[in-house]
Each structure stands twice: as structure tokens, then as C-alpha cells.
Amino acid sequence: MPDWILFFVIVVGIPVVFGVVGDLAKRWMKLKEKQLDLAIEHSGQQAAQSAARIERLEQRVQVLERIATDRSGMLAEQIEQLRDKPLN
């Protein structure tokens, strides 16, 4: 192989290849970072929804516990009032 081709490969070819590979690596890392950010955001939204649902369920359980332990004559009236209320 002539010396000028070897010189050209060393001076131009190798830096170009490393530059392209480095740029691809940077883009890949940015993509992975965005994917992680979206996953974190999605997890946070799911956690908030779950917390709200748990709160509603706890409120309903409290009402059911009160009804189950209440021995007074107002039990039927309270049940009818609950039927009229919306679930959420």
C-alpha cells in the first residue's frame, strides 16, 4: 500500500470514523435519557392515580364499617342516603 494512502487513512479516515461513532453514541444516550424521563413521568402519574383510588376506597370502607357496627334504628336511613350519593 502506498504511503500516501496510509497517511490519508490515519489522518482523515480514523478521525472521521471516531467522530461518526461518537455522534451516534451521544444520540443514543440522549434517546435513552428521554425514555427514562418518560418512564419516570408515567410512573408518577400512575402513582397519583393509585393514591386517589386508594383514598376513595378507604372512604368507602369506613362508611361500610360504620354501617356494619351501627346498631341504631337509623341504619336503613343511612343506607338509603348512600344509594342516592354518586360513587365518586
Buried (B, 14 or more C-beta within 10 A) or exposed (E): EEEEEEEEEEEEEEEEEEEEEEEEEEEEEEEEEEEEEEEEEEEEEEEEEEEEEEEEEEEEEEBEEEEEEEEEEEEEEBEEEEEEEEEE
